[in-house]
Amino acid sequence: MAKLLKMLALIVLSLGISAEATVFTVGDSAGWDISADLASWVANKVFYVGDALMFEYSTYHTVNEVDSAGYESCNFATPRLTGSNGNTTVPLTSPGERYFVCGVTLHCLGGMKLHVNVESNQTAASPVGAPPSATQAAPSPLLEWPSDKSDFPFLSGSYSHVVARGSYAGVASLLCAVAWALAL
């Protein structure tokens, strides 16, 4: 019985280690808005491949992914991505610099733009929100990412980010400790 519990603890721990992704709500409670201090918001964050940026904004804004020149000059004539539905999630699928601007020129010139550096992450599985590849099985219901905020009844209003990085590992560690104690 003790060996079975130890094996279960190791399995649960390994599940926790593989769940490493963060969905960041850009601008925290201010969202993607001219009132948000986006330079301060991004300053203390580290973004990894597999994470995602969630832009929440009003109908007065859009989100456009541009190159570095477009970012500097607020030129979004040839965006790589455009969102205008008020809720745009951008998976960070590869390492490197990413640049986002509001499609209202005066808003962009007023500071409504975001530059993030995405770092490679050797342990990241597929990006948040990405469909499973042909060779990758769909995740078990235990590890599925919630589809929207309504799946988080304990959260109200806007939230700064939902952290999956380490949260399953914390639960796994707790379960391992309980299993280990029962095995003794």
GROMACS elastic network, one bead per residue, 0.5 to 0.9 nm:
[ bonds ]
;  ai    aj funct       b0    kb
    1     4     6  0.51430   500
    1     5     6  0.63737   500
    1     6     6  0.87425   500
    1   183     6  0.73985   500
    2     5     6  0.51738   500
    2     6     6  0.62153   500
    2     7     6  0.86067   500
    2   179     6  0.86896   500
    2   180     6  0.82449   500
    2   182     6  0.77941   500
    2   184     6  0.73923   500
    3     6     6  0.50741   500
    3     7     6  0.61009   500
    3     8     6  0.85717   500
    3   183     6  0.77188   500
    4     7     6  0.50791   500
    4     8     6  0.61664   500
    4     9     6  0.86080   500
    4   183     6  0.87551   500
    5     9     6  0.61270   500
    5    10     6  0.86869   500
    5   176     6  0.87102   500
    5   179     6  0.56509   500
    5   180     6  0.70892   500
    5   182     6  0.77695   500
    5   183     6  0.63263   500
    6     9     6  0.50095   500
    6    10     6  0.63074   500
    6    11     6  0.87184   500
    6   176     6  0.78025   500
    6   179     6  0.66411   500
    6   180     6  0.63846   500
    6   183     6  0.72015   500
    7    10     6  0.51697   500
    7    11     6  0.62881   500
    7    12     6  0.87275   500
    8    11     6  0.51115   500
    8    12     6  0.62112   500
    8    13     6  0.85591   500
    8   176     6  0.79989   500
    8   179     6  0.77243   500
    9    12     6  0.52066   500
    9    13     6  0.61223   500
    9    14     6  0.86537   500
    9   172     6  0.76606   500
    9   173     6  0.83465   500
    9   175     6  0.66411   500
    9   177     6  0.79705   500
    9   178     6  0.85990   500
    9   179     6  0.60595   500
    9   180     6  0.73920   500
   10    13     6  0.50168   500
   10    14     6  0.61497   500
   10    15     6  0.86971   500
   10   172     6  0.87666   500
   10   176     6  0.71650   500
   11    14     6  0.51685   500
   11    15     6  0.64004   500
   11    16     6  0.88591   500
   11   172     6  0.88692   500
   12    15     6  0.51523   500
   12    16     6  0.64858   500
   12    17     6  0.89514   500
   12   169     6  0.85999   500
   12   171     6  0.86629   500
   12   172     6  0.53825   500
   12   173     6  0.81786   500
   12   175     6  0.73670   500
   12   176     6  0.72360   500
   13    16     6  0.51218   500
   13    17     6  0.64353   500
   13    18     6  0.89985   500
   13   168     6  0.84575   500
   13   169     6  0.65218   500
   13   170     6  0.89006   500
   13   171     6  0.84770   500
   13   173     6  0.63310   500
   13   175     6  0.81518   500
   13   176     6  0.68850   500
   14    17     6  0.51636   500
   14    18     6  0.65383   500
   14   169     6  0.82708   500
   14   172     6  0.80401   500
   15    18     6  0.54763   500
   15    19     6  0.67363   500
   15   143     6  0.83707   500
   15   168     6  0.74262   500
   15   169     6  0.75947   500
   15   172     6  0.74764   500
   16    19     6  0.55483   500
   16    20     6  0.81599   500
   16   165     6  0.88864   500
   16   166     6  0.71305   500
   16   167     6  0.75749   500
   16   170     6  0.74222   500
   16   171     6  0.74442   500
   16   172     6  0.55883   500
   16   173     6  0.81614   500
   17    20     6  0.70271   500
   17   123     6  0.83704   500
   17   165     6  0.86504   500
   17   166     6  0.73919   500
   17   168     6  0.74160   500
   17   169     6  0.56807   500
   17   172     6  0.85291   500
   18   123     6  0.69135   500
   18   124     6  0.72193   500
   18   125     6  0.70896   500
   18   168     6  0.86605   500
   18   169     6  0.84777   500
   19   123     6  0.88925   500
   19   124     6  0.77476   500
   19   125     6  0.77029   500
   19   143     6  0.74735   500
   19   164     6  0.65860   500
   19   165     6  0.63415   500
   19   166     6  0.73292   500
   19   167     6  0.81829   500
   19   168     6  0.64901   500
   19   169     6  0.76850   500
   20    50     6  0.76753   500
   20    51     6  0.81591   500
   20   123     6  0.74571   500
   20   124     6  0.59478   500
   20   125     6  0.75565   500
   20   163     6  0.86517   500
   20   164     6  0.59492   500
   20   166     6  0.65368   500
   20   167     6  0.85433   500
   20   168     6  0.84663   500
   20   169     6  0.89460   500
   21    48     6  0.78740   500
   21    49     6  0.82909   500
   21    50     6  0.56184   500
   21    52     6  0.77542   500
   21   124     6  0.71452   500
   21   125     6  0.84372   500
   21   126     6  0.89558   500
   21   127     6  0.73548   500
   21   128     6  0.64937   500
   21   163     6  0.71263   500
   21   164     6  0.53961   500
   21   165     6  0.50106   500
   21   166     6  0.86016   500
   22    47     6  0.82710   500
   22    48     6  0.84161   500
   22    50     6  0.76751   500
   22    52     6  0.63857   500
   22    53     6  0.85116   500
   22   128     6  0.77031   500
   22   161     6  0.71953   500
   22   162     6  0.62389   500
   22   164     6  0.54433   500
   22   165     6  0.58353   500
   23    51     6  0.57747   500
   23    53     6  0.58233   500
   23    54     6  0.66092   500
   23    89     6  0.86387   500
   23    91     6  0.86581   500
   23   128     6  0.74440   500
   23   160     6  0.89877   500
   23   161     6  0.56547   500
   23   162     6  0.55267   500
   23   163     6  0.66094   500
   23   164     6  0.78960   500
   24    27     6  0.87446   500
   24    28     6  0.80541   500
   24    47     6  0.89439   500
   24    51     6  0.77191   500
   24    52     6  0.62238   500
   24    54     6  0.58193   500
   24    55     6  0.85344   500
   24   159     6  0.88876   500
   24   160     6  0.64820   500
   24   162     6  0.66545   500
   24   163     6  0.81034   500
   25    28     6  0.54918   500
   25    29     6  0.80328   500
   25    31     6  0.68680   500
   25    32     6  0.85048   500
   25    52     6  0.87066   500
   25    53     6  0.61284   500
   25    55     6  0.61308   500
   25    56     6  0.72779   500
   25    89     6  0.89460   500
   25   158     6  0.81515   500
   25   159     6  0.68299   500
   25   160     6  0.51612   500
   25   161     6  0.51092   500
   25   162     6  0.80355   500
   26    29     6  0.84575   500
   26    30     6  0.83171   500
   26    31     6  0.56178   500
   26    32     6  0.59562   500
   26    36     6  0.89405   500
   26    38     6  0.77200   500
   26    41     6  0.77436   500
   26    42     6  0.83860   500
   26    53     6  0.63814   500
   26    54     6  0.59205   500
   26    55     6  0.54370   500
   26    56     6  0.73268   500
   26   114     6  0.87993   500
   26   160     6  0.73822   500
   26   161     6  0.82465   500
   27    30     6  0.54047   500
   27    32     6  0.57030   500
   27    33     6  0.75447   500
   27    36     6  0.55882   500
   27    37     6  0.69524   500
   27    38     6  0.58176   500
   27    41     6  0.60194   500
   27    42     6  0.82894   500
   27    55     6  0.81829   500
   27    56     6  0.87081   500
   27   160     6  0.73708   500
   28    31     6  0.54678   500
   28    32     6  0.84271   500
   28    36     6  0.81693   500
   28    41     6  0.75599   500
   28   158     6  0.71546   500
   28   159     6  0.61397   500
   28   161     6  0.72715   500
   29    36     6  0.85521   500
   29   157     6  0.79673   500
   29   158     6  0.51731   500
   29   159     6  0.59992   500
   29   160     6  0.61960   500
   30    33     6  0.64193   500
   30    34     6  0.87621   500
   30    35     6  0.68236   500
   30    36     6  0.53779   500
   30    37     6  0.85661   500
   30    56     6  0.88356   500
   30    57     6  0.88837   500
   30   158     6  0.81850   500
   31    34     6  0.89911   500
   31    35     6  0.86411   500
   31    36     6  0.67041   500
   31    54     6  0.89362   500
   31    55     6  0.67034   500
   31    56     6  0.53575   500
   31    57     6  0.61143   500
   31   158     6  0.79255   500
   31   160     6  0.86601   500
   32    35     6  0.84372   500
   32    36     6  0.68349   500
   32    38     6  0.83286   500
   32    54     6  0.89581   500
   32    55     6  0.56823   500
   32    56     6  0.55917   500
   32    57     6  0.51042   500
   32    58     6  0.82245   500
   32    61     6  0.80455   500
   32    62     6  0.87654   500
   32    63     6  0.82044   500
   32   102     6  0.84234   500
   32   112     6  0.76096   500
   32   113     6  0.88630   500
   33    36     6  0.54377   500
   33    37     6  0.87756   500
   33    38     6  0.88432   500
   33    56     6  0.84305   500
   33    57     6  0.63840   500
   33    58     6  0.79028   500
   33    61     6  0.74977   500
   33   102     6  0.85741   500
   33   107     6  0.84407   500
   33   112     6  0.66618   500
   34    37     6  0.79633   500
   34    38     6  0.88564   500
   34    61     6  0.89920   500
   34   102     6  0.88568   500
   34   107     6  0.60786   500
   34   108     6  0.81482   500
   34   110     6  0.71530   500
   34   111     6  0.69750   500
   34   112     6  0.53382   500
   34   113     6  0.89577   500
   35    38     6  0.88460   500
   35   112     6  0.82935   500
   36    39     6  0.87371   500
   36    40     6  0.89371   500
   36    41     6  0.81538   500
   36   111     6  0.87959   500
   36   112     6  0.76858   500
   37    40     6  0.55740   500
   37    41     6  0.61811   500
   37    42     6  0.89032   500
   37   111     6  0.80157   500
   37   112     6  0.82877   500
   38    42     6  0.61474   500
   38    43     6  0.84460   500
   38   111     6  0.76463   500
   38   112     6  0.70884   500
   38   113     6  0.71129   500
   38   114     6  0.63546   500
   38   115     6  0.89496   500
   39    42     6  0.55722   500
   39    43     6  0.62026   500
   39   111     6  0.82877   500
   39   113     6  0.83973   500
   39   114     6  0.71614   500
   39   115     6  0.82969   500
   40    43     6  0.50796   500
   40    44     6  0.76312   500
   41    44     6  0.70834   500
   41    45     6  0.77026   500
   42    45     6  0.54899   500
   42    46     6  0.82279   500
   42   114     6  0.78212   500
   42   115     6  0.79094   500
   42   116     6  0.71443   500
   43    46     6  0.85942   500
   45   116     6  0.89907   500
   46   116     6  0.85831   500
   46   117     6  0.77824   500
   46   118     6  0.75186   500
   46   119     6  0.76308   500
   47    50     6  0.86184   500
   47    51     6  0.65092   500
   47    52     6  0.83436   500
   47    92     6  0.81455   500
   47   116     6  0.73896   500
   47   117     6  0.66273   500
   47   119     6  0.60693   500
   47   120     6  0.87217   500
   48    51     6  0.56064   500
   48    52     6  0.86436   500
   48    92     6  0.72202   500
   48    93     6  0.86501   500
   48    94     6  0.83868   500
   48    95     6  0.73252   500
   48   117     6  0.84015   500
   48   118     6  0.51488   500
   48   120     6  0.57270   500
   48   121     6  0.57628   500
   48   124     6  0.80668   500
   49    52     6  0.83453   500
   49    91     6  0.82627   500
   49    92     6  0.52951   500
   49    93     6  0.52867   500
   49    94     6  0.54530   500
   49    95     6  0.60179   500
   49   118     6  0.62084   500
   49   119     6  0.61736   500
   49   120     6  0.53952   500
   49   121     6  0.57635   500
   49   122     6  0.86841   500
   49   124     6  0.66852   500
   49   125     6  0.88239   500
   49   126     6  0.85102   500
   49   127     6  0.68071   500
   50    91     6  0.67839   500
   50    92     6  0.56419   500
   50    93     6  0.58597   500
   50    94     6  0.80078   500
   50   120     6  0.88267   500
   50   121     6  0.78417   500
   50   124     6  0.57378   500
   50   125     6  0.67482   500
   50   126     6  0.58741   500
   50   128     6  0.57335   500
   50   130     6  0.89150   500
   51    90     6  0.88019   500
   51    91     6  0.61962   500
   51    92     6  0.54941   500
   51    93     6  0.78318   500
   51   118     6  0.87694   500
   51   124     6  0.86461   500
   51   127     6  0.60636   500
   51   128     6  0.59524   500
   52    89     6  0.66057   500
   52    90     6  0.54610   500
   52    92     6  0.53191   500
   52    93     6  0.84774   500
   52   127     6  0.73010   500
   52   128     6  0.60871   500
   52   129     6  0.80082   500
   53    88     6  0.81607   500
   53    89     6  0.55597   500
   53    90     6  0.51205   500
   53    91     6  0.64203   500
   53    92     6  0.74343   500
   54    87     6  0.70261   500
   54    88     6  0.58280   500
   54    90     6  0.63771   500
   54    91     6  0.86168   500
   54   161     6  0.86464   500
   55    63     6  0.75640   500
   55    83     6  0.89250   500
   55    86     6  0.74872   500
   55    87     6  0.56322   500
   55    88     6  0.50659   500
   55    89     6  0.60427   500
   55    90     6  0.80122   500
   56    85     6  0.89351   500
   56    86     6  0.54927   500
   56    88     6  0.66460   500
   56    89     6  0.85684   500
   56   158     6  0.89072   500
   57    60     6  0.78315   500
   57    61     6  0.63609   500
   57    62     6  0.75071   500
   57    63     6  0.86268   500
   57    84     6  0.85177   500
   57    85     6  0.82252   500
   57    87     6  0.64679   500
   57    88     6  0.85743   500
   58    61     6  0.58590   500
   58    62     6  0.82123   500
   58    84     6  0.87673   500
   58    85     6  0.83358   500
   58    86     6  0.54945   500
   58    87     6  0.87081   500
   59    62     6  0.74735   500
   59    84     6  0.72271   500
   59    85     6  0.73396   500
   59    86     6  0.63070   500
   60   104     6  0.80820   500
   61    84     6  0.70285   500
   61    86     6  0.78534   500
   61   102     6  0.61153   500
   61   103     6  0.64720   500
   61   104     6  0.65376   500
   61   107     6  0.83787   500
   62    82     6  0.71940   500
   62    83     6  0.56782   500
   62    85     6  0.78083   500
   62    86     6  0.75236   500
   62   101     6  0.80635   500
   62   102     6  0.52711   500
   62   103     6  0.51474   500
   62   104     6  0.73418   500
   63    81     6  0.79186   500
   63    82     6  0.57355   500
   63    83     6  0.50934   500
   63    84     6  0.65678   500
   63    86     6  0.89093   500
   63    88     6  0.77374   500
   63   100     6  0.65198   500
   63   101     6  0.58524   500
   63   103     6  0.62388   500
   63   113     6  0.88308   500
   64    76     6  0.67156   500
   64    79     6  0.58300   500
   64    80     6  0.72078   500
   64    81     6  0.54729   500
   64    83     6  0.64151   500
   64    84     6  0.88148   500
   64    99     6  0.82990   500
   64   100     6  0.54012   500
   64   101     6  0.53116   500
   64   102     6  0.61708   500
   64   103     6  0.63989   500
   65    70     6  0.88467   500
   65    71     6  0.85536   500
   65    76     6  0.78771   500
   65    79     6  0.55030   500
   65    80     6  0.52681   500
   65    82     6  0.65319   500
   65    83     6  0.89079   500
   65    98     6  0.73711   500
   65    99     6  0.55946   500
   65   101     6  0.65088   500
   65   102     6  0.89662   500
   66    69     6  0.78727   500
   66    70     6  0.54940   500
   66    71     6  0.62171   500
   66    74     6  0.88847   500
   66    75     6  0.79335   500
   66    76     6  0.62749   500
   66    77     6  0.87875   500
   66    78     6  0.72673   500
   66    80     6  0.57006   500
   66    81     6  0.74522   500
   66    98     6  0.77564   500
   66    99     6  0.55070   500
   66   100     6  0.59240   500
   66   101     6  0.72329   500
   67    70     6  0.52603   500
   67    71     6  0.62336   500
   67    72     6  0.88313   500
   67    76     6  0.88241   500
   67    78     6  0.89846   500
   67    79     6  0.78186   500
   67    80     6  0.79020   500
   67    97     6  0.88377   500
   67    98     6  0.74715   500
   67    99     6  0.61250   500
   67   100     6  0.83818   500
   68    72     6  0.62235   500
   68    73     6  0.86662   500
   68    97     6  0.83451   500
   68    98     6  0.80337   500
   68    99     6  0.64137   500
   68   115     6  0.87024   500
   69    72     6  0.51693   500
   69    73     6  0.61624   500
   69    74     6  0.80990   500
   69    75     6  0.76636   500
   70    73     6  0.52656   500
   70    74     6  0.53081   500
   70    76     6  0.59176   500
   70    77     6  0.82498   500
   70    78     6  0.85132   500
   70    79     6  0.84047   500
   70    99     6  0.82683   500
   70   100     6  0.89291   500
   70   101     6  0.83650   500
   71    74     6  0.51776   500
   71    75     6  0.67284   500
   71    76     6  0.79667   500
   71    99     6  0.60733   500
   71   100     6  0.68342   500
   71   101     6  0.64866   500
   71   108     6  0.86128   500
   71   113     6  0.72298   500
   71   114     6  0.82009   500
   71   115     6  0.80474   500
   72    75     6  0.78745   500
   73    76     6  0.87775   500
   73   108     6  0.89418   500
   73   109     6  0.81296   500
   74   101     6  0.68063   500
   74   102     6  0.82450   500
   74   103     6  0.83941   500
   74   105     6  0.63938   500
   74   106     6  0.88225   500
   74   108     6  0.58749   500
   74   109     6  0.64794   500
   74   113     6  0.83227   500
   75    78     6  0.79667   500
   75    79     6  0.86357   500
   75   101     6  0.85208   500
   75   103     6  0.86463   500
   75   105     6  0.78550   500
   76    79     6  0.53648   500
   76    80     6  0.89522   500
   76   101     6  0.75059   500
   76   102     6  0.84633   500
   76   103     6  0.67417   500
   76   105     6  0.86597   500
   78    81     6  0.88430   500
   79    82     6  0.64759   500
   81    90     6  0.89798   500
   81   100     6  0.89468   500
   82    88     6  0.88110   500
   82   103     6  0.86556   500
   83    86     6  0.76045   500
   83    87     6  0.78194   500
   83    88     6  0.58787   500
   83    89     6  0.88753   500
   84    87     6  0.76818   500
   84    88     6  0.76055   500
   85    88     6  0.69408   500
   89   129     6  0.83935   500
   90    93     6  0.89038   500
   90   129     6  0.87047   500
   91   127     6  0.59806   500
   91   128     6  0.61315   500
   91   129     6  0.67960   500
   91   130     6  0.73615   500
   92    95     6  0.77095   500
   92    98     6  0.87822   500
   92   118     6  0.70743   500
   92   127     6  0.66291   500
   92   128     6  0.81675   500
   93   118     6  0.87228   500
   93   126     6  0.80295   500
   93   127     6  0.59576   500
   93   128     6  0.89133   500
   93   130     6  0.89087   500
   94   118     6  0.71065   500
   94   119     6  0.79688   500
   94   120     6  0.70758   500
   95    98     6  0.89604   500
   95   117     6  0.74423   500
   95   120     6  0.51231   500
   95   121     6  0.84920   500
   96   116     6  0.83202   500
   96   117     6  0.55950   500
   96   118     6  0.50552   500
   96   119     6  0.65943   500
   96   120     6  0.82645   500
   97   115     6  0.71254   500
   97   116     6  0.58645   500
   97   118     6  0.61593   500
   97   119     6  0.88840   500
   98   114     6  0.81679   500
   98   115     6  0.57772   500
   98   116     6  0.52942   500
   98   117     6  0.62621   500
   98   118     6  0.73677   500
   99   113     6  0.75454   500
   99   114     6  0.58263   500
   99   116     6  0.65829   500
   99   117     6  0.88940   500
  100   112     6  0.86459   500
  100   113     6  0.55144   500
  100   114     6  0.50253   500
  100   115     6  0.64196   500
  100   116     6  0.86136   500
  101   104     6  0.85049   500
  101   105     6  0.87412   500
  101   107     6  0.85903   500
  101   108     6  0.58505   500
  101   111     6  0.87161   500
  101   112     6  0.62127   500
  101   114     6  0.63673   500
  101   115     6  0.88268   500
  102   105     6  0.70525   500
  102   106     6  0.88032   500
  102   107     6  0.63380   500
  102   108     6  0.53024   500
  102   112     6  0.58998   500
  102   113     6  0.62635   500
  103   106     6  0.87936   500
  103   107     6  0.77592   500
  103   108     6  0.71859   500
  104   107     6  0.53244   500
  104   108     6  0.63477   500
  104   109     6  0.87352   500
  105   108     6  0.51146   500
  105   109     6  0.60947   500
  105   110     6  0.84445   500
  106   109     6  0.50117   500
  106   110     6  0.59937   500
  106   111     6  0.87886   500
  106   112     6  0.87894   500
  107   111     6  0.65325   500
  107   112     6  0.54561   500
  107   113     6  0.83519   500
  108   111     6  0.52590   500
  108   113     6  0.56882   500
  109   112     6  0.70305   500
  109   113     6  0.82709   500
  110   113     6  0.85548   500
  111   114     6  0.83747   500
  120   124     6  0.84672   500
  121   124     6  0.54974   500
  121   125     6  0.89843   500
  122   125     6  0.84961   500
  124   127     6  0.75279   500
  125   128     6  0.88091   500
  126   129     6  0.83708   500
  126   130     6  0.64889   500
  126   131     6  0.81290   500
  126   132     6  0.73342   500
  126   133     6  0.84913   500
  127   130     6  0.53729   500
  127   131     6  0.85417   500
  128   131     6  0.86750   500
  128   145     6  0.77108   500
  129   145     6  0.78645   500
  129   147     6  0.87897   500
  130   133     6  0.86176   500
  131   138     6  0.81969   500
  132   135     6  0.79199   500
  132   136     6  0.56472   500
  132   137     6  0.65390   500
  132   138     6  0.57613   500
  132   139     6  0.81307   500
  133   136     6  0.50237   500
  133   137     6  0.75487   500
  133   138     6  0.84682   500
  134   137     6  0.75668   500
  136   139     6  0.86752   500
  137   140     6  0.86983   500
  138   144     6  0.89022   500
  139   142     6  0.78427   500
  139   143     6  0.60626   500
  139   144     6  0.60883   500
  140   143     6  0.56088   500
  140   144     6  0.64668   500
  141   144     6  0.51520   500
  141   145     6  0.87117   500
  142   145     6  0.88842   500
  143   168     6  0.85560   500
  144   147     6  0.87293   500
  145   148     6  0.88670   500
  145   164     6  0.86769   500
  146   149     6  0.75713   500
  146   150     6  0.85058   500
  146   151     6  0.57735   500
  146   152     6  0.78280   500
  147   150     6  0.81270   500
  147   151     6  0.68947   500
  148   151     6  0.58211   500
  148   152     6  0.77971   500
  149   152     6  0.53720   500
  149   153     6  0.77043   500
  149   155     6  0.77029   500
  149   156     6  0.85849   500
  149   157     6  0.87832   500
  149   158     6  0.86480   500
  150   153     6  0.60215   500
  150   155     6  0.85029   500
  151   154     6  0.88673   500
  152   155     6  0.56047   500
  152   156     6  0.83452   500
  153   156     6  0.73755   500
  155   158     6  0.80542   500
  155   159     6  0.73957   500
  156   159     6  0.76437   500
  158   161     6  0.88795   500
  159   162     6  0.74164   500
  162   165     6  0.89335   500
  163   166     6  0.74552   500
  163   167     6  0.66531   500
  164   167     6  0.50958   500
  164   168     6  0.66788   500
  164   169     6  0.88715   500
  165   168     6  0.73959   500
  165   169     6  0.78824   500
  166   170     6  0.60333   500
  166   171     6  0.86693   500
  167   170     6  0.50939   500
  167   171     6  0.64692   500
  167   172     6  0.85283   500
  168   171     6  0.50591   500
  168   172     6  0.59075   500
  168   173     6  0.84324   500
  169   173     6  0.59633   500
  169   174     6  0.85420   500
  170   173     6  0.50666   500
  170   174     6  0.62873   500
  170   175     6  0.86642   500
  171   174     6  0.51099   500
  171   175     6  0.61940   500
  171   176     6  0.85257   500
  172   175     6  0.50720   500
  172   176     6  0.60052   500
  172   177     6  0.85519   500
  173   177     6  0.61647   500
  173   178     6  0.86653   500
  174   177     6  0.51293   500
  174   178     6  0.63036   500
  174   179     6  0.86198   500
  175   178     6  0.50972   500
  175   179     6  0.60430   500
  175   180     6  0.84040   500
  176   179     6  0.50299   500
  176   180     6  0.58868   500
  176   181     6  0.84351   500
  177   180     6  0.50311   500
  177   181     6  0.60693   500
  177   182     6  0.85681   500
  178   181     6  0.51001   500
  178   182     6  0.61880   500
  178   183     6  0.86082   500
  179   182     6  0.50998   500
  179   183     6  0.61581   500
  179   184     6  0.88544   500
  180   183     6  0.50457   500
  180   184     6  0.65091   500
  181   184     6  0.53614   500
